[in-house]
Structures are given as structure tokens and as C-alpha cells.
């Protein structure tokens, strides 16, 4: 039970752990480490999954416009402060994970590019795939205008 937290890194790794794995912190605390990252890696996305939620998909995106959508049950639980596990079976050498979004059914996905050109994607256009899949190219981007991040949002809200 309980809420799960999920963190993705540019090194193609995801960590999912229970919110209760984090002890309450005081105002001057520095916090706790959610995931380990290798040199050159960054955290590129995070989200929370409420306990008992069955209407949440996890969407990840790469800089070159490849997206993968999976059910929360496909993201196995790990411990916090670990490297996690690989989300794509393989990513091209010139690509990297740039975003993770927890998307409720009915929400849309907003993406941002290097040149600050946003776009909106219907998550239903992203096929649910297995870990062995490299994801599907949903957005065609040039090397000079790659995707820099994604987020889920309610399209009806302005």
C-alpha cells in the first residue's frame, strides 16, 4: 500500500519506491537520495502514483522524439538510493532519456524542445509496449531542436 514515487535518469534508469521509505525531514534537512546517478547522468523526471491507482500510465521520452508508454504494473518496485533498472532495452548512442510523466487517463502530454517550442501529444497515440521495445518515434525532431522534457496535464484546463 501507500503512494509510490518514481524517478528517471538520463542514463535510461527508473527507480520506484514507497513514499514511506523517506523519513519526515525538518526545515534545515538536506533530504535523502532517491536514486544513484553515474557521472554525466541527471534526473530527468519524477512522479507519484497514489495507492490503489489503476488509471495511471508511465510515459518516458527520449531527446530524439521516441516515446514509450506502460502501465504502472510494468514498473517494478525497487529500493530508494539504488540505480534502478533500464526502461528501454536499448537507446541509440546519440539519444538519451529526457523525461518521465505519470499520466492519468484522460490527460494529455506536453513536451518542450531546446528552442522552447512546446507540443501536445495524446497519450493514446503512444502504444503500450514491453521493456524490450525501443519506443516509437512520435515527434520528429532535428538535432538542433531535441525534446528536453515532458509532463502530463489536463488539456481542458487553460
Secondary structure, 3 states (H helix, E strand, C coil): CCCEEEEEECCCEEEEEEHHHCCCCCCCCCCCCCECCCCCCCEEEEEEECCCCCCEEEEEEECCCEEEEEEHHHCCCCCCCECCEECCCCCCCCCCEEEEEEEECCCEEEEEECCCCCEEEEHHHCCECCCCCCCEECCCCCHHHCEEEEEEECCCCC
